[in-house]
Amino acid sequence: MKKCPLCGKEYETENVCPICNILLIDTDSNCAVSNESAKERKRREQREQRDQAKEQAKEQAKETAAQAATQAKETAAQVVSQAKSMDPKLLMLIGAGVVILILIIVILKFVLGGKEETQYVQPSGTGTVTEDMAEDVELNEEDFARNELVDFETDSFSFQLPAYWKDLCGVDVYDDYISFYQKKSSEYGGYLFSVAAVSSEDRDSLNNYTTIKEDGNVIYVVEYPSDVSYDVEDEYVSKEYQRLEEDVHYVFDTFEGFKEEESALTGDYIIPDSSTRVISSSELESLTKEELMYARNEIYARHGRKFQDSGIQAYFNSKSWYNGTIEPEAFQESMLNSVEYANVQTIVKYEESKGYR
């Protein structure tokens, strides 16, 4: 908890009193808190890391050049030592070669020592940061006003993000994969992150990712870019991109994976007791058109009836209880008991009411 030394008001998150405009006092340490925000501190640390990397690159270049020069001198000394017993003309040629070699080393040392290093890129948690954000660049908060959560989903999972994502981002949706990119950086790719359902066997093929959850042989992950994909020259675009990056926590907070519903066709029977119990039409509401057709025909199949349709015949051939012995034209309705006959009629009427027949 932090407290203003003038007005005495207490705050949890602010560092400066919004009323008195002075630094707050930490009530635990009784010391003034830092006015540096988390984002500012992160940018400062990134600048320091970048500067440190540049210095290390300079030292490495100098060390490489010095080692090359030392090696050249040693080689030249060895050549001169061995050349004393050689023919004078050959010695002159070797001497000229040594001079040229030394000149090349000197030029190389000059180039390596004075060349500007390639900009160092310090990756952040979910992307990359390459430029310091100007302190006077402020995002248009109206762009983020639509912050109610809305659904994004595929056939495999769903999650929620603030509604402004639909305004600021493009989205590509597939059966088990959804990807977002910043519209303002579309010519650079603008890739923010993707959410995907993948087989656990394919885990090794993933690069920069975080696992959301595991469900049997399926893992749900958030994949991040492995390189810069936004317009780093535009400070506003860069700041907006980083603001959007921070929203990835919504995915983890609201994620829901969809379990694939098991079809009634995978069991031994669709309606196991349709030969002994009268069923009602309300029981049929959860069945698909295909399941209704097989439920009706399994009443006949129990009596050993064969089927002219090869698909239906193959279905019942796959059931351990089925033993087809009666040709279709030889089968009689009288072979059904009263319960079975009533259930066939109930299924037929329901199929007709749904327009399936």
Helices and strands as residue ranges (DSSP letters): E 2-3, E 10-11, E 25-26, H 38-83, H 88-114, E 122-124, E 127-129, G 141-144, E 149-153, E 157-162, H 165-168, E 169-173, E 177-182, G 183-188, E 191-199, G 200-205, E 209-215, E 218-223, H 235-245, G 246-248, H 249-254, E 256-257, G 264-266, G 281-284, H 289-301, H 310-317, G 328-330, G 333-335, H 338-353
